[in-house]
Each structure stands twice: as structure tokens, then as C-alpha cells.
Amino acid sequence: MSLGDPFRGVSVHHLCNGFLEAVQRAGLTRDAKVYEVEKDVIRAQGADQICPRDERKGTAYVDAIDGEDEAGRAVFMLSYTWGYTVGDIADCLMIFCKANGLDPKRTYIWICCLCVNQHRVVEAREKGEKISFEQFSETFGSRVATIGRILAIMSPFQKPLYVTRVWCDFEIFTAVQRGCEVHVLMPPAQEEALAAALAGDGSQIDSLWRVLSGVAVEKAEASVKEDLDNILKLVEDQVGFAKLNNEVARFLRAWIVDTLERHVKSAEAPLPGLCAKVGLFMRLTGELDRAESILKLGMTSAPPGVSVERAVLLRQLGAVHQDRSNTDEAKDLLEEALAAHMETETMNTYDAAQVLNSLAILQHSLFEYEKSESMLRKVVEIHQEIDASSVRTATAMSNLGNVLDDMEQTQEALEITKRAREIAEASDSSSSPEMASILTNVGKLHHKMKQLREAREAYERAIAIHERMGTVGNRQGRVVSKNLKLVEAALSKRGMSDFNPGPEGAMAAGRCVQEERLAPVQPLLVPVDFN
């Protein structure tokens, strides 16, 4: 590819070698941020060369290097911030090449700091000249569409710096709008931090849900307020903040799942507890096949004979089969897990409570409400003894309220469910799967009592949580989606909503009103646990 081509990119090989060597020669380290190397490395590389694009002195970095191993037509575009370190950027790209079987010498990346002539950018800034937002967005949009594949570095994973910069949000917005392929990259240290989040008792897995639900591009910042206003208005008008937040969360979720899977499978002898935690996260995000694979891997490394470790894995495998509606297989696995807890005398623990909860869900799905109620009262008792104010206690109470409602014990169900919601909202889990489960049960109660607006509010909050976590497609998400459609249809039928349910929804609304029964039979939602 000729020098000066607008799609000329730098090879990953060059970034990890020649570029980092230039950084060192300038007296800097791989920990230097992009803006710290811009003058003495990026501009310095082509300072004395004639730019092939305008035939003036001073060229873009990419036009100051030559050779097929160093530069060529870009096959990926990097989306990042200048606040990332050059070492992290190089590491991310090399890891991506290795993970995908790509030759670093033939994998060319379009990176704005190296592929845009920074000499001209500085000149324009010194003259007070400014490229209009419309001109830039059109040029950028064309480049995104032509390259078609985006690599977005989002670090740290707990709170990505990326989404706080409005131009990064614009890049991901453009990629989503144009249907581009998007991959999230993270430095090695972030993979280690993710693994550490699952260490100990595993309670830090809750931080992963906070990551997914905490993406908020509408809170992004920019050095030029006009750019900020233009981009946020563009996003809000064309897709809406919620949709873009959900897309970014979806990309992050894919990275988390892939990284967890790679971390477990690369271990010589993966710990059973780690496999259970990773399997749980995968199951709750709808990756049932991958969850089952990881859980079975944990079974092979669990100690032989009866043990709590095996009981936890059996419970998770049973839950996978429950999500697939394989009732018989689920029942066998759950009963085996319960027997293990009895034999190891660990019935008053969180782990045993989760087994009882899963069995109660199974009984509920078979309409054996009294058995389900008995088990859930035991689950609530165990959780209350351990921590009465925890979200786990709240979720168990909500599930009990769900069963009592189906047993026509509406008043007690309402009291228990309201208390469960109060506990959950007072905790640090307002955007967690547990909260979505509780809100769904709250919605169901209002739904049955024909308090349609209250039901819709609870269902909509539950759906919003599922959307942010990317769990709309799992069993819990499908239930609340169905119930929300029925409520909207009933509201439309009664002239209480602007929602247009379409023919199918209108028929559903007609049936609901005719039968005076607004709440469909709903399977008990599975609460999140940290096994």
C-alpha cells in the first residue's frame, strides 16, 4: 500500500517493537500515556519528511515508516483514549492476534494518533482553526464503514475510562449504527483483576453486574463542550442512550465471558469453586452450553466422594437443566446435591439454601405449591439467620411471596414482597439480577390485583436491569418481557396507554379482560447466588 493512503495502518508487530523502541529512545517507558509520547515520538518520527498527502514538511507517523512488516492497509480500527498507556495498547493488540490466530506482521491497525498527521493538527490548533463536527463525523463515519471492524479498549473493566470520553462513545455509536464488527480488548492486568474478582468467597462477582449496569454514555465528558453537546444529541436522537449503553454492556459482557472461560481452561487444575462461580455467571447471561462445559470441568477436579464442592457444582448443573426445562435431569442433580449437604452436615449454609431454592422452583413449576412453600420458608430462615438485611434474604422472601400469591394468600404475599423490595433497595444491589427478580414478583402481584400501571412500572424496571446486564434472553428475562407485553396490551384495551400491542397483543388483552385474570402463570425466578 502506498504512502499517504487514508486507510494505511500500523502493524501490530511494529507497535510492539519499533514503536515501543522509539518510546524508550525518547527517554520514556511503556507506561507513558499516548498524549505523553505525541511530541517526542509520534511527531518526531516524521518531522523532517515530506507528507505524501499535501507535499509539506512533517508527515503522519504511519507515512514515516515503510516495509510490509511495518505498515499496510488497515484491517481493524482502534477505538481508545489518549489516556491509555502505550504498553497496554501494544499488549492488547498482541493478545488479540494470538487469541485469533492472526499474524502480527500482517495485522494492520488504523490508530488516529499514528495515522492522522499530528503536525497538521497542532498547526490548526495554533491558528485557532477547528474542523466542524459535521465534517469530522462524515469523514470518520466513512472510515469506520470502510474498515468495518473495530477494536475497542475498555479499561479498567470495573469502570472503563473509554465510556467517559464522548468521542469514544461517538466511535462505538457509529460502529453500532453501521453494523460493524466490534471486539472489546483489555490489558493483561485487567484479566488478572477479573480473576481476582472471583477469588475468596466469590461475592465480588456482584461487581460484574455493577459493571454491566453502570455503563452511562450520557455522563461522558469532552474538552470541547460543543462536541459534547453535538454527540450526545446525535446519540439521543438516533438510538437513545439506553440502547447505546446496552450495546456497550453487551460488548463488555462478551469480553468477561470469553476471559473467564479462557482463564479457567488455561489452568492446569481449575478449582471447583472457581468453575462454579464462572459457570454461574455464564448461566445467568444465557451461555448455557459454555456454563455446562465449565461446570463439568469443575466436577473432574473436585475431590472424589461426597463433598460441599461437588454439591455446589451439582446444584449449578441442575440449574442449567432447569433453564433448559429438562425437569427430570434437574431433579436428579439437585437431589444429589441436597443429599451431599445432608451427609456433610452443611444444611444451614448459603450453599444448601440455594439447593433448596432450586428444588422449590422445580416444585413450583410442577404446581406443587405446598412443597415449594415449605422449602422456601426454610430458605428464608437460613438466610435470615446468616444476614437478615442481605439481598439474598430479600430474594428468598420475594420467591416465597410469589408462591404464596399462587396459593391465593395474597395479603401475606404482598407484605413479604414489599419487605423484600425494601431490603433489596437498601442494599448495594439495586441493579443486580436479584433486584430484577424481586421487581418481577412485585409486578406480578400488582398485575394479579389489576393494578396495571404499578405492574408496568415494576416490570419496566426489571426489564431495564436485564437489558443493561444482557440477560433479557434468559429464562427470567423472557418471563418479565412476556408479562410486560400482556400488561401493555391490557392497558391499551382499556384506553389507559398509548402502547399499540398489535393484533396478537390485542387478542391477549381481550382474553385477559374477558377472563378477569391478568396475571399469566409465571415460573419462579431464580435468584443469583455466589456459589
Backbone torsions as a table, in degrees:
resi	resn	phi	psi	omega
1	MET	NA	136.7	-175.1
2	SER	-72.7	152.9	174.6
3	LEU	-62.5	142.6	177.6
4	GLY	90.9	-7.0	178.8
5	ASP	-64.8	133.4	-176.5
6	PRO	-63.9	-15.7	-179.9
7	PHE	-109.3	17.8	177.5
8	ARG	-72.3	131.0	-178.8
9	GLY	-125.8	167.8	-179.5
10	VAL	-95.9	138.6	179.8
11	SER	-73.3	152.5	176.2
12	VAL	-63.2	-36.4	176.9
13	HIS	-57.2	-46.7	-179.2
14	HIS	-65.4	-41.9	-179.0
15	LEU	-60.2	-39.4	-177.2
16	CYS	-82.0	-11.6	-178.4
17	ASN	-123.7	-80.9	-175.8
18	GLY	-56.4	-43.4	-178.0
19	PHE	-66.9	-47.7	-179.6
20	LEU	-65.9	-31.2	175.5
21	GLU	-65.8	-38.6	177.6
22	ALA	-65.2	-36.4	177.1
23	VAL	-61.9	-43.8	179.5
24	GLN	-66.1	-40.4	179.3
25	ARG	-62.7	-27.2	180.0
26	ALA	-82.9	4.1	178.6
27	GLY	82.9	16.8	179.8
28	LEU	-111.9	174.7	-179.6
29	THR	-120.9	173.7	177.9
30	ARG	-66.3	-11.7	177.0
31	ASP	-86.1	-1.6	178.2
32	ALA	-69.7	142.6	177.8
33	LYS	-82.5	161.0	-175.7
34	VAL	-56.2	-45.5	-177.3
35	TYR	-66.1	-19.8	179.0
36	GLU	-80.6	-20.2	-179.9
37	VAL	-105.1	-0.2	-174.3
38	GLU	-59.4	-44.8	-176.0
39	LYS	-78.1	-53.6	-170.7
40	ASP	-84.3	-9.9	178.5
41	VAL	-120.9	-56.4	-173.5
42	ILE	-69.7	-54.1	179.2
43	ARG	-71.9	-34.9	-177.8
44	ALA	-61.3	-33.1	-177.2
45	GLN	-57.2	-41.0	-176.7
46	GLY	-116.1	21.1	-174.8
47	ALA	-61.9	-35.8	-175.7
48	ASP	-101.5	6.9	-178.7
49	GLN	-101.9	155.5	179.0
50	ILE	-85.8	129.2	-178.8
51	CYS	-71.5	124.4	179.5
52	PRO	-69.4	-9.1	-176.7
53	ARG	-91.1	-34.5	179.4
54	ASP	-131.0	3.0	176.9
55	GLU	59.1	33.6	175.1
56	ARG	-115.5	160.7	-179.0
57	LYS	-69.0	138.1	-179.1
58	GLY	98.0	112.6	-174.8
59	THR	-124.7	165.5	175.9
60	ALA	-65.5	151.2	-179.3
61	TYR	-53.7	-45.2	-174.9
62	VAL	-64.4	-25.3	178.3
63	ASP	-88.8	-1.3	178.9
64	ALA	-102.9	3.5	175.1
65	ILE	-123.1	151.8	-176.8
66	ASP	-142.3	163.7	-178.3
67	GLY	109.2	140.0	-175.8
68	GLU	-61.7	-28.0	178.9
69	ASP	-77.0	-14.0	-173.9
70	GLU	-103.5	-37.4	-175.7
71	ALA	-152.9	155.1	179.6
72	GLY	-176.1	-172.0	-178.1
73	ARG	-66.7	127.1	-175.7
74	ALA	-63.4	133.6	175.0
75	VAL	-109.0	-11.6	174.8
76	PHE	-139.6	153.7	173.0
77	MET	-115.7	131.8	-179.2
78	LEU	-91.0	130.2	175.5
79	SER	-112.8	121.7	-169.8
80	TYR	-161.9	-177.7	172.7
81	THR	-120.7	155.8	179.3
82	TRP	-73.5	-1.6	177.1
83	GLY	-87.9	-3.9	176.2
84	TYR	-81.2	153.9	179.3
85	THR	-81.6	151.6	-179.0
86	VAL	-66.4	-31.7	178.2
87	GLY	-67.1	-42.3	178.6
88	ASP	-63.8	-40.7	179.7
89	ILE	-62.3	-46.2	-179.9
90	ALA	-63.4	-43.8	-179.8
91	ASP	-62.5	-43.8	179.9
92	CYS	-57.2	-46.4	-176.5
93	LEU	-69.3	-37.1	178.6
94	MET	-68.6	-41.0	177.1
95	ILE	-61.3	-41.7	179.4
96	PHE	-61.5	-42.6	178.9
97	CYS	-62.0	-46.6	-178.7
98	LYS	-64.4	-41.1	-177.9
99	ALA	-67.5	-25.3	-176.1
100	ASN	-112.7	12.2	176.6
101	GLY	64.4	35.3	-178.3
102	LEU	-100.5	144.0	177.3
103	ASP	-80.1	115.9	-178.7
104	PRO	-58.1	-26.5	-179.7
105	LYS	-78.6	-14.0	-179.3
106	ARG	-121.1	10.9	176.9
107	THR	-105.5	103.9	-174.0
108	TYR	-101.6	135.7	-174.5
109	ILE	-118.9	129.5	172.9
110	TRP	-87.1	116.8	-179.0
111	ILE	-125.0	124.2	-171.9
112	CYS	-56.4	-41.4	-176.2
113	CYS	-64.6	-27.1	-178.3
114	LEU	-102.1	-22.9	-173.6
115	CYS	-104.7	-12.3	171.6
116	VAL	-98.1	138.8	-179.3
117	ASN	-70.8	101.7	-176.8
118	GLN	-69.6	-20.8	175.0
119	HIS	-62.5	-41.8	-179.0
120	ARG	-72.9	-32.8	177.8
121	VAL	-63.4	-45.5	179.6
122	VAL	-64.4	-43.2	179.3
123	GLU	-59.0	-45.3	-178.9
124	ALA	-64.2	-40.0	179.6
125	ARG	-64.6	-40.5	-179.8
126	GLU	-67.4	-28.1	178.4
127	LYS	-87.2	-5.4	-178.8
128	GLY	78.9	14.2	179.7
129	GLU	-83.1	150.9	-178.0
130	LYS	-143.8	130.6	175.8
131	ILE	-74.2	131.9	-178.9
132	SER	-65.0	152.3	179.0
133	PHE	-60.1	-41.1	-178.6
134	GLU	-62.8	-42.4	-179.9
135	GLN	-66.0	-44.4	-178.7
136	PHE	-65.3	-45.1	-176.6
137	SER	-64.0	-35.8	179.1
138	GLU	-68.5	-44.6	179.3
139	THR	-63.6	-45.2	-178.9
140	PHE	-65.5	-44.0	-179.3
141	GLY	-59.1	-39.4	178.5
142	SER	-64.9	-39.2	-179.5
143	ARG	-68.1	-42.6	178.3
144	VAL	-59.8	-46.3	-177.7
145	ALA	-64.3	-38.1	-177.6
146	THR	-71.6	-45.3	179.4
147	ILE	-72.5	-45.2	170.2
148	GLY	79.5	-7.8	-178.9
149	ARG	-134.7	125.6	-174.5
150	ILE	-114.6	135.5	172.3
151	LEU	-111.3	113.6	-176.5
152	ALA	-108.8	119.2	176.6
153	ILE	-87.5	116.7	-179.5
154	MET	-121.4	99.1	-175.4
155	SER	-141.4	145.0	-5.5
156	PRO	-73.6	156.4	-173.3
157	PHE	-65.7	-27.8	-178.9
158	GLN	-66.8	-32.3	179.8
159	LYS	-156.4	82.5	-172.8
160	PRO	-57.1	125.4	174.3
161	LEU	-59.4	-31.7	-177.3
162	TYR	-51.4	-50.4	-173.4
163	VAL	-75.4	-5.7	176.5
164	THR	-87.2	-9.0	-179.7
165	ARG	-104.5	122.0	-170.3
166	VAL	-65.4	-31.4	179.2
167	TRP	-70.2	-31.7	173.9
168	CYS	-65.7	-41.6	177.8
169	ASP	-63.0	-35.8	177.7
170	PHE	-65.2	-39.5	179.6
171	GLU	-64.1	-45.3	-179.0
172	ILE	-70.4	-33.7	175.4
173	PHE	-60.8	-46.6	-179.8
174	THR	-63.4	-40.6	179.5
175	ALA	-62.9	-43.0	179.2
176	VAL	-65.0	-44.9	-178.8
177	GLN	-60.5	-35.9	-175.1
178	ARG	-97.3	7.8	175.4
179	GLY	68.4	31.7	-178.2
180	CYS	-77.5	158.0	174.3
181	GLU	-78.3	127.5	-177.3
182	VAL	-124.0	131.9	175.8
183	HIS	-124.1	133.8	175.2
184	VAL	-91.1	132.8	177.6
185	LEU	-116.7	149.0	176.8
186	MET	-139.6	146.2	175.8
187	PRO	-65.3	158.8	-179.9
188	PRO	-54.4	-36.8	-178.8
189	ALA	-61.6	-30.3	179.5
190	GLN	-73.6	-33.2	174.7
191	GLU	-63.8	-39.5	178.5
192	GLU	-66.3	-38.6	178.9
193	ALA	-65.8	-37.0	178.1
194	LEU	-64.9	-42.9	178.0
195	ALA	-62.9	-38.6	179.8
196	ALA	-65.8	-28.6	179.8
197	ALA	-64.8	-18.7	-179.6
198	LEU	-102.9	5.1	-178.5
199	ALA	-78.1	175.4	178.4
200	GLY	64.5	-131.5	-177.3
201	ASP	-85.2	0.1	175.5
202	GLY	81.0	2.6	-177.4
203	SER	-65.0	-20.4	179.9
204	GLN	-70.4	-6.2	175.6
205	ILE	-62.3	-23.3	177.2
206	ASP	-62.2	-26.9	179.1
207	SER	-65.2	-27.0	178.4
208	LEU	-66.8	-38.7	176.8
209	TRP	-66.8	-36.3	178.7
210	ARG	-67.1	-34.0	176.2
211	VAL	-61.2	-49.4	-175.6
212	LEU	-68.2	-35.2	-177.8
213	SER	-88.2	-8.6	-175.6
214	GLY	-95.0	-0.3	179.1
215	VAL	-67.5	126.0	-178.0
216	ALA	-146.4	87.8	-177.9
217	VAL	-65.5	-23.1	-179.4
218	GLU	-67.1	-12.3	178.5
219	LYS	-99.4	12.1	-178.1
220	ALA	-66.8	164.4	-178.4
221	GLU	-126.2	162.7	176.5
222	ALA	-153.0	151.2	179.7
223	SER	-72.0	-25.7	178.7
224	VAL	-111.5	113.9	-175.2
225	LYS	-59.9	-34.6	-179.7
226	GLU	-62.0	-40.9	177.4
227	ASP	-62.4	-44.4	-179.6
228	LEU	-58.1	-48.7	-178.0
229	ASP	-63.7	-42.8	-178.5
230	ASN	-63.7	-45.1	-176.1
231	ILE	-70.1	-45.1	-180.0
232	LEU	-62.9	-38.1	178.0
233	LYS	-66.5	-39.9	179.1
234	LEU	-61.5	-46.3	-179.8
235	VAL	-63.6	-47.4	-177.4
236	GLU	-62.7	-40.4	-176.8
237	ASP	-73.8	-35.9	-170.6
238	GLN	-96.2	-37.1	179.6
239	VAL	-129.4	-25.7	-176.2
240	GLY	89.1	147.0	-177.8
241	PHE	-63.2	-39.2	-176.3
242	ALA	-59.9	-45.2	-178.1
243	LYS	-65.7	-43.0	-179.7
244	LEU	-67.3	-40.5	175.7
245	ASN	-58.0	-42.2	-179.8
246	ASN	-64.8	-38.0	179.3
247	GLU	-66.1	-45.0	178.2
248	VAL	-61.8	-42.4	177.7
249	ALA	-62.1	-36.5	178.7
250	ARG	-63.8	-42.3	178.1
251	PHE	-64.3	-41.8	178.6
252	LEU	-64.2	-41.5	-179.7
253	ARG	-61.4	-41.7	179.2
254	ALA	-60.8	-41.1	178.4
255	TRP	-64.7	-43.7	-179.0
256	ILE	-60.8	-47.0	-179.3
257	VAL	-62.8	-46.7	-179.9
258	ASP	-61.8	-42.7	-177.8
259	THR	-67.2	-43.2	178.5
260	LEU	-61.6	-43.8	-179.9
261	GLU	-62.4	-44.5	179.8
262	ARG	-64.9	-39.0	-179.3
263	HIS	-63.6	-43.8	-178.6
264	VAL	-69.1	-46.1	-174.8
265	LYS	-72.9	-18.6	179.0
266	SER	-85.5	-12.8	179.8
267	ALA	-74.0	140.8	-179.9
268	GLU	-63.1	-41.6	178.6
269	ALA	-140.9	84.2	-176.6
270	PRO	-58.8	135.3	-179.0
271	LEU	-67.4	137.5	179.3
272	PRO	-55.9	-40.8	-179.6
273	GLY	-63.0	-40.2	178.8
274	LEU	-65.6	-42.3	178.9
275	CYS	-61.2	-38.9	179.4
276	ALA	-64.3	-42.2	-178.5
277	LYS	-68.3	-43.2	179.1
278	VAL	-66.8	-41.7	178.0
279	GLY	-61.0	-38.5	177.7
280	LEU	-60.7	-49.4	-178.6
281	PHE	-61.2	-42.7	179.8
282	MET	-64.8	-40.4	179.5
283	ARG	-62.6	-43.6	-177.1
284	LEU	-71.6	-18.8	175.6
285	THR	-96.2	8.7	174.5
286	GLY	88.3	4.0	-179.8
287	GLU	-89.3	68.6	-171.5
288	LEU	-67.2	-42.6	-179.6
289	ASP	-63.5	-43.7	179.8
290	ARG	-67.8	-37.2	176.9
291	ALA	-61.3	-46.5	-179.3
292	GLU	-60.8	-41.0	179.8
293	SER	-61.4	-44.7	-179.5
294	ILE	-66.9	-41.3	-179.4
295	LEU	-65.6	-38.8	177.2
296	LYS	-67.5	-34.5	175.5
297	LEU	-62.5	-40.0	177.0
298	GLY	-63.8	-35.6	179.2
299	MET	-63.6	-35.0	-179.0
300	THR	-70.7	-24.7	-179.0
301	SER	-100.9	-3.4	178.4
302	ALA	-72.9	150.7	179.4
303	PRO	-61.0	144.5	-179.5
304	PRO	-66.2	156.9	178.9
305	GLY	84.3	-170.0	-177.8
306	VAL	-78.1	130.8	178.7
307	SER	-158.3	160.2	177.3
308	VAL	-64.5	-38.6	-179.8
309	GLU	-57.5	-45.4	179.3
310	ARG	-67.8	-36.3	179.1
311	ALA	-61.7	-41.5	179.9
312	VAL	-63.5	-44.5	179.6
313	LEU	-66.3	-39.7	177.9
314	LEU	-62.1	-40.0	178.9
315	ARG	-63.4	-42.9	179.7
316	GLN	-66.0	-40.7	177.2
317	LEU	-64.3	-38.5	176.3
318	GLY	-61.7	-39.5	179.6
319	ALA	-66.2	-35.0	176.1
320	VAL	-61.1	-44.9	179.1
321	HIS	-67.3	-33.1	174.8
322	GLN	-61.7	-43.2	180.0
323	ASP	-64.6	-24.7	177.4
324	ARG	-91.2	0.2	-177.3
325	SER	65.1	29.1	174.0
326	ASN	-91.9	79.5	-170.5
327	THR	-61.2	-45.6	-176.7
328	ASP	-63.7	-46.9	179.5
329	GLU	-62.2	-42.1	179.8
330	ALA	-61.6	-44.5	-178.1
331	LYS	-61.1	-45.3	-180.0
332	ASP	-60.2	-45.5	-177.7
333	LEU	-67.5	-40.9	-178.5
334	LEU	-68.9	-39.8	178.7
335	GLU	-67.4	-34.8	175.9
336	GLU	-66.0	-38.8	178.3
337	ALA	-65.8	-41.4	179.7
338	LEU	-63.8	-42.0	178.9
339	ALA	-61.3	-37.2	179.3
340	ALA	-65.6	-39.3	178.2
341	HIS	-67.2	-38.1	178.0
342	MET	-64.0	-43.8	-177.0
343	GLU	-68.0	-33.2	-179.2
344	THR	-91.3	4.1	178.0
345	GLU	55.7	47.8	-179.8
346	THR	-123.1	37.1	-176.0
347	MET	-74.3	-19.2	-179.4
348	ASN	-100.2	39.8	-179.1
349	THR	-120.9	164.7	176.2
350	TYR	-56.1	-42.5	-176.6
351	ASP	-59.7	-46.6	180.0
352	ALA	-66.1	-38.0	178.3
353	ALA	-59.5	-37.8	179.8
354	GLN	-69.3	-34.0	175.7
355	VAL	-64.6	-47.6	178.0
356	LEU	-60.0	-39.3	179.1
357	ASN	-62.0	-44.7	-180.0
358	SER	-64.7	-39.5	177.0
359	LEU	-66.3	-36.1	177.1
360	ALA	-64.1	-38.5	177.0
361	ILE	-62.1	-41.5	179.6
362	LEU	-63.1	-45.9	179.5
363	GLN	-63.3	-38.8	178.9
364	HIS	-62.7	-41.7	-179.4
365	SER	-65.6	-22.5	177.9
366	LEU	-95.6	8.9	179.0
367	PHE	65.4	23.0	175.7
368	GLU	-94.3	73.0	-168.8
369	TYR	-66.6	-37.6	-177.2
370	GLU	-65.7	-40.8	176.9
371	LYS	-64.9	-40.9	179.3
372	SER	-63.6	-43.5	179.6
373	GLU	-61.1	-44.0	-178.8
374	SER	-60.7	-45.0	179.4
375	MET	-64.4	-42.3	-177.2
376	LEU	-69.1	-32.7	175.2
377	ARG	-63.1	-36.8	176.1
378	LYS	-67.4	-39.7	178.4
379	VAL	-61.1	-47.3	179.3
380	VAL	-60.4	-42.7	-179.9
381	GLU	-59.4	-44.8	-179.7
382	ILE	-63.2	-47.5	-178.4
383	HIS	-63.7	-40.1	-179.6
384	GLN	-66.2	-35.3	178.4
385	GLU	-67.0	-33.1	-178.4
386	ILE	-82.4	-48.8	179.3
387	ASP	-163.2	101.3	-175.6
388	ALA	-67.7	-19.2	-176.7
389	SER	-100.1	7.0	-176.8
390	SER	-81.2	157.4	178.8
391	VAL	-67.2	-24.5	175.8
392	ARG	-64.4	-42.5	177.0
393	THR	-62.0	-42.9	179.8
394	ALA	-61.0	-41.8	-178.7
395	THR	-67.8	-40.7	177.9
396	ALA	-62.4	-41.2	177.9
397	MET	-63.9	-40.4	179.3
398	SER	-63.1	-42.0	178.3
399	ASN	-63.9	-39.7	176.9
400	LEU	-63.4	-42.3	177.2
401	GLY	-60.1	-36.4	178.2
402	ASN	-61.1	-45.6	-179.1
403	VAL	-67.6	-43.8	178.7
404	LEU	-59.9	-37.0	177.1
405	ASP	-61.4	-43.0	179.4
406	ASP	-69.5	-19.1	176.8
407	MET	-91.6	9.6	179.0
408	GLU	67.8	20.0	174.3
409	GLN	-96.0	64.0	-167.6
410	THR	-63.8	-42.4	-176.1
411	GLN	-63.0	-48.5	178.3
412	GLU	-63.9	-38.7	178.5
413	ALA	-60.3	-43.3	-179.2
414	LEU	-64.5	-44.0	-179.4
415	GLU	-63.5	-45.1	-178.8
416	ILE	-65.9	-43.1	-177.0
417	THR	-67.8	-38.8	177.0
418	LYS	-62.8	-42.2	179.2
419	ARG	-65.4	-38.6	178.2
420	ALA	-61.3	-42.3	-179.9
421	ARG	-64.7	-40.8	178.8
422	GLU	-60.4	-44.8	179.9
423	ILE	-63.2	-44.9	-177.8
424	ALA	-64.6	-42.0	-177.9
425	GLU	-71.5	-21.9	177.0
426	ALA	-82.8	-12.0	-179.3
427	SER	-91.4	-176.4	-180.0
428	ASP	-96.8	36.9	-174.8
429	SER	-131.3	34.6	-176.1
430	SER	-69.4	-14.3	178.8
431	SER	-122.7	33.8	-175.6
432	SER	-104.7	167.6	174.9
433	PRO	-58.6	-34.0	178.5
434	GLU	-60.8	-44.2	-178.8
435	MET	-64.9	-38.4	177.4
436	ALA	-62.0	-40.7	179.0
437	SER	-63.7	-44.7	-179.7
438	ILE	-64.3	-43.9	-179.9
439	LEU	-62.9	-36.1	178.0
440	THR	-63.5	-42.7	178.5
441	ASN	-68.1	-36.2	174.4
442	VAL	-61.5	-45.1	179.3
443	GLY	-61.1	-39.1	-179.2
444	LYS	-62.9	-40.8	179.1
445	LEU	-62.5	-48.2	177.6
446	HIS	-62.1	-37.6	180.0
447	HIS	-59.1	-48.8	-177.9
448	LYS	-66.7	-32.6	-179.6
449	MET	-84.6	6.1	177.7
450	LYS	65.4	23.1	173.3
451	GLN	-91.1	78.3	-165.7
452	LEU	-68.3	-40.0	-179.3
453	ARG	-65.4	-41.0	177.4
454	GLU	-64.9	-38.7	177.6
455	ALA	-63.5	-43.9	-179.6
456	ARG	-62.2	-41.9	-179.5
457	GLU	-60.4	-43.5	-179.5
458	ALA	-68.2	-44.2	178.9
459	TYR	-62.2	-42.2	-178.5
460	GLU	-64.3	-38.9	176.8
461	ARG	-64.9	-39.7	179.0
462	ALA	-64.5	-43.8	179.2
463	ILE	-62.2	-41.2	180.0
464	ALA	-59.8	-40.2	177.4
465	ILE	-65.4	-46.0	178.9
466	HIS	-60.1	-40.3	-179.8
467	GLU	-63.6	-43.5	-178.5
468	ARG	-67.5	-30.9	-179.5
469	MET	-90.6	-9.0	-178.8
470	GLY	74.7	30.3	-176.5
471	THR	-115.1	19.3	179.4
472	VAL	-61.3	-32.1	-176.4
473	GLY	-82.0	-7.5	179.4
474	ASN	-82.4	179.8	-172.8
475	ARG	-59.9	-42.4	179.9
476	GLN	-64.4	-45.3	-178.9
477	GLY	-62.6	-38.2	-179.8
478	ARG	-66.5	-37.5	-179.9
479	VAL	-62.6	-50.8	-176.5
480	VAL	-68.2	-33.1	176.9
481	SER	-62.6	-44.0	179.8
482	LYS	-63.9	-44.4	-178.3
483	ASN	-65.4	-37.9	178.6
484	LEU	-63.4	-41.0	178.7
485	LYS	-62.5	-39.1	179.2
486	LEU	-66.6	-40.1	178.2
487	VAL	-64.8	-45.6	179.6
488	GLU	-61.4	-40.1	179.5
489	ALA	-64.2	-41.3	179.6
490	ALA	-66.9	-40.0	177.2
491	LEU	-62.7	-41.4	179.2
492	SER	-64.0	-41.1	180.0
493	LYS	-61.9	-35.4	-178.0
494	ARG	-89.9	4.2	179.3
495	GLY	72.1	27.3	-177.0
496	MET	-108.9	8.7	-176.8
497	SER	-151.2	150.8	175.1
498	ASP	-85.4	-2.8	-177.6
499	PHE	-65.2	133.7	176.5
500	ASN	-104.7	104.2	-172.3
501	PRO	-79.1	-10.8	-176.4
502	GLY	77.8	174.3	-176.3
503	PRO	-57.5	-44.5	-177.8
504	GLU	-64.8	-43.1	179.6
505	GLY	-66.7	-38.5	179.6
506	ALA	-63.9	-39.5	177.2
507	MET	-63.2	-40.9	179.4
508	ALA	-63.2	-41.3	179.6
509	ALA	-63.7	-41.5	179.1
510	GLY	-60.8	-41.5	179.2
511	ARG	-65.4	-41.0	-178.3
512	CYS	-62.1	-47.4	-177.9
513	VAL	-66.5	-41.8	-177.8
514	GLN	-62.4	-42.4	-175.9
515	GLU	-87.2	-5.9	-178.0
516	GLU	54.9	37.3	-179.4
517	ARG	-140.4	99.3	-172.1
518	LEU	-88.5	-20.2	-175.6
519	ALA	-96.7	119.2	175.6
520	PRO	-73.7	159.4	175.3
521	VAL	-62.5	128.4	-174.7
522	GLN	-124.1	127.0	175.8
523	PRO	-66.9	149.1	-179.9
524	LEU	-64.5	132.4	-178.4
525	LEU	-78.5	140.8	-177.9
526	VAL	-83.3	121.9	177.4
527	PRO	-75.2	158.2	175.6
528	VAL	-76.1	140.9	172.7
529	ASP	-129.5	172.7	-175.5
530	PHE	-118.2	35.9	-178.9
531	ASN	-66.5	NA	NA
